[in-house]
Amino acid sequence: IMNVLMLGWEFPPYFAGGVGIVCEALSRALAERGDEVTFVMPHGPAAAESPNVRLVVASVPVSGLRLVRVGSLLAPYQTA
């Protein structure tokens, strides 16, 4: 059994482009093995939840978690 931390832009039913379907399938497969999966996405609704995964929305405060912002030149869907 593993504790798995996944980072991504979206997770069903909260979509931003489509890769969330793959993230959800991978998370579900890990959970079915007995692994505990926490999925962190930068933005989303405060009440984000999934039956197999602990969803954490970084822009929403969560009791017991400390938010540390890391500067980056990367941005989703950024054009040239």
Summary of the structure (lengths in Angstrom):
residues: 80
radius of gyration: 13.2
end to end distance: 42.3
largest distance: 42.3
contacts: 177
relative contact order: 0.21
helix: 16%
strand: 21%
